[in-house]
Amino acid sequence: MTDAIQLERERGLLTVRFNRPDKKNALTRAMCSRLAEALKQADSDPQINAVLITGSSECFTAGNDIADFLQQPPSSLDSPVFHFMLNLLDCRKPVIAAVAGAAVGIGTTLLLHCDLVYVSRDARLRMPFVNLGLCPEFGSSLILPRLLGQAKAAELLLLGEGFTGEQAAAWGIATEALGSGEAALAKAREMALKFESLPPEAVRISKQLMKAPDRELIRRVIEEEGALFIQRLRSPEAMAALSGFINRH
């Protein structure tokens, strides 16, 4: 399963690529473990200046693999998906995302923790947690109302409404929207490589200062959301919705 997460080093840049095209890059427990490990190693490697997270030029990720979730649901905050979340939250190196096609669930919420996000204009982002009988995760219940206001956040989190890459850029979820998935990846790579020529300690301290005021609050919200998410996974509502999703797909 480790091939489903491809790691590529180019000078001071580590590219982390979702590579499970037959399942729209949906994330399994094994993939989350690999992601968590890659972020932790990059954070402690003095030769790595930045991390680039991407999928393909057609699809970022369809979110967590529902079948995998039902077979091995996370039972505690010690589960791989939460290790990934917290390692991304704690990463001291700049994290850049390149997004094209579908970015569903955690595929959207992980972007809230990246430093730079480049999307294709026609990317399709969505957080259908309530639609699946679940609740928001990865700090999204805190970050999105702050970023977008209560009304727009409610549309995205309570109704699970989708939005485009162009809208993501206009709302501040993404840094810039570009004409294609290839263009988004090229721009993300170009900007990520810029960190090679910048003083790494100055970059690290600047990121730390930007993140510090909310870091512990976001961590606490991630843990609170996570505990409720685990409860919801076992609820009759979620079981019915998730089973229905699998049957339709």
Beta strands, then each sheet from edge to edge (+ up, - down):
strand 1: 5-10
strand 2: 13-18
strand 3: 50-54
strand 4: 95-99
strand 5: 102-104
strand 6: 116-120
strand 7: 124-126
strand 8: 163-164
strand 9: 176-178
sheet 1: 1+ 2- 3- 4- 6- 9-
sheet 2: 5+ 7+ 8-
end
